[in-house]
Amino acid sequence: MVEVNNLTMRYGSRVLFENINLKFDVGKRYGLIGANGAGKTTLMKILSKQIQPTSGNISVQNGLRVGTLSQNQFAFEDFTLKDAVMYGNKRLYDAVKEKEDLCINGDFEDEKVNDRLGELEIICAEEDPTYEVDVNIEKTLTSLGFPVEVHEDLMSSLSGGDKFKILLAQVLYYKPEVLFLDEPTNNLDLEAIAWLEGQLKRHEGTMVVISHDRHFLNSICTNILDLDFKKVREFSGNYNDWYIAANLVQKQQELERNKKLKEKADLEAFVRRFSANASKAKQATSRQKQLDKLNIEDLQSSTRRDPSIVFKAKREIGNEILEIENISKGFDEKVLNDMSFRVEKGDKIALIGPNGIGKTTLLSIIIGDLQADSGKVKWGATIEPSYFPQNTTDLIDGSEPLYEWLQSFGEKKDIDEVRKCLGRMLFSGEEQKKSIKSISGGEKHRMMLSKMMLQKGNFLILDEPDNHLDLEAIIALGEGLYNFNGNAICATHDRELIDAFANRIIELKEDGSFIDFKGNYEDFREKFGA
């Protein structure tokens, strides 16, 4: 269906990947994974023919429709929601719009107009043989949380997250046989992710997807493509299957590597001892030949590095933690309505709910960045909160190097402690001297987590910290929250992260009410439904 032959991509002297050969089969859904910077998005853009490789080629079977998820959320500002989705099938969209224009403005006495209307009708029948374009788009938009009354609204009226949902609907509406999706779960809430999983599992063609959502990859993938060491290795199964197999391979390689390193050290010692001894020179030469044949470099472990996220509270937490009393907050309309709950010692809360429901508003009120219209926030006397805001990438800025930025918060931190913390978050050596404004979104999120680790607060408040983080960092964050000996409340749409740490679930509802469930996410889903 799709074949990759001798694919190589270089940027100057840097080689991203080289001599990659792949064949994507019908009915398989491939998850493309790899460390940040390995070249996943670049490879996806080459596969979808958005950019050209340095060498090699991509061949797609003739006649197949290829769909690629657009990342430009502002490309359709003057389109209605309905038209933006229909544009996914541009041939149908153009025919429908031209037909509408001719029906309104055309001269039906003109034979050419009537002939053209006939041609357009044929195109519409070919692209939409059941004449259900309006019904199908309405179903899709409604499933994504857009009620019928807003389907004629302009795209410019939507938030960035909702625009992304429309782009997703657009590419799926086209029903392409070959589908390329780069981070399709970004900006989606739990309900929309569940809808997307259902759609993709019914896809009968070929699909390649990049995602940092482990649950999503486990749910939809039949195969995993691991981009590492400038090559791509294919594994059968989902992400968990790959994880088990890859770790087993790595352990075997480490054992073999250690064996070869010992053999190499023994041979080198023998050559050093006897190369100057005439009676042993022949043996030494033989050992040197053995040494030359040992290729240690072939036995490489993964280039991935796992961050170490460890939260430690410098002050023991008391019995009075946090109490929310009758909090209400409205903007154009009410977001939070008379909300009350008490946080108990040991609570690790996952705050969930659709986008725009008020999760960030609630956390901002709790931390004191936003004033409630009514109600109170009561903190216990022993509580020292530490906050991860949703707009972290916008807040972290400046010309100072990373270590100076971290040192600037509160009391001056010991430089060794700062450097060790940066090292645990994968900023090593010269990287610690980089300017804070030059780093990526994912690196800024790791910097904010570094700050929280150094602050050593006993109550952690995190607003979608997993955005921009890779799979390894999200796993480490879940472990860090689970092992933390204080309290935490975290707003997230990542189900694996929720599963990793949460022992209490608070779900905000669209009618202003909320569910407060003491238990893990699996039990919550069993009681209240997915």
C-alpha positions, 0 to 999 in steps of 0.5 A: 500500500505504502512503501519507503525505500532507502529513506535518508534525511539530513540537516547539514552535517546532522543525520536524522535517519538513514537508509530506512526501508518500510512497507505499510500494510492494509489493515494495520495501524502503526504507532510511530514512537521515539525520543524527542528530537529523534525525527518522528514529525520529520518522518511523518511529513516525508511520508505525507509528502509535505517535505522532501527527504535528502534521498530515497522515495515514498510510493503510494499505491495508485488511486488511494486517498491520503489524509494528513492531519493539518496543524494549522488551526487558523487556516479556515477562519472564514469557513463555517464549522460544517464547511470546514469539515466538508473541505476534507473532501475538496472535490465534493466541497468545490462541487457543492459550492459551485452548484449552490452559486449557480443555483442562486446566480446562474442563468437557467436559460443558458445551456452551458449553465445547465450542462455545468450543473449536470457535471457538478451533480455527477461529481457530488454523486461520485463523492457522496453516493448516498447524499448524506453529506449533511447528516454525516457532518452533523453526526461527526460535529455532534459527537465532538461536542458541537451542538447543531445550533453552532454548525453554521458558526464561523471557525474564527469563533472557536478556541484553539482546542475546538479548532483542532477538533474540526481539523480532526473531523475534516481529515476523517470525513474524507475517509482516506485509505491512508491516514497520517496523524501527528499528535491527534489527541492534543487539545482533546478531552477524555470524551473526544479521545474516546470518540477518536479511538472508536473512529480509528479502530474502524479504519480499514486502510493504513494508518501511521500515528504519532502520540504521547498518549500511551493509553491511546497507542495501546487502544488503537495500534496493531504495530509499533515503529520505533525510531532510534539510532537513526533507524526504524524497527517494527514491532507487532502489537501495541505500545505495551507489547513493544515496551516489554519486547524492547526492554527484553532486547535491551537487557539481552544487549546489555548482557552481551555488551558487558560480556564483550567489554570484559573480553575486550579488556582481557585481550587488550591486557594480553596484547599490552603484556606480550606484544614486546615479548618475542616468544609471545608475539605470535599470540599477541598478534592473534589476540589483536586480530580477535580484538579488531573483530569485536564490534561493541558499537553494534550492541547499543542500548536505546538512545532514550533517556528517562527523566527522574521526577522525585517530589519531596516535601520539606515540611510534613503536612498537617491534618488540615489540608484544603477546604473549598467552600461554596465557590462560584465563578462566572464569565459570560456564563457561570463556570463553577456553581456553589462548589464545595469539597475538602481535601484529606491527608494523602489525597491525590486528585485527578481533576477531569472534565471537557475542555472549557468546563472550568478546570483551570479556573478552579485551580487558579482560584485555589492557588490564588491567581483568580478571585472567586465571585463567591465562596472561600478557599481555606488552606491548612497552616502547614500547607506549602503549595507548588503550582504548575500553570497550564500556560507554562510555555508562555510564562518561562522566558528570559535570556539567563541560562537554565541554572540561573533561572532555577536559582532565581526562585525564592532563597538562592539554591545551592548550585550543585543541587540545581545542576543535579536537578537539571541532570535528572530532567535530562539537561546535562553539561553544556545544555544547562547553559542554554538560554531559557527562551531558546528551549522547546515547549517540552523542555519548558515543562521539564524546567517547571517540574524541576522548579517544583522539585526544588521548591519541595512544597507539600501540596502540588497543583498541576494544570495539564503538565503532560502537554509537550512531554514525551512518553518517558517523561509522562511515565516518570511524572506519574511515578513521581506523583504516586511516590510523593508523600504529600497531597496533589491535584492534577488536571489532565486528559492523559488516562495513563497518568491518571491511572498512575497516581490518582486515588480520588477523581473530581469530574466537572460537569457541563451543568455546573455540578461535579462528581467527587469519587474516592477511588481510582480511575478504573473504579470511577469508569466502572461506576459512572461509565467511560 
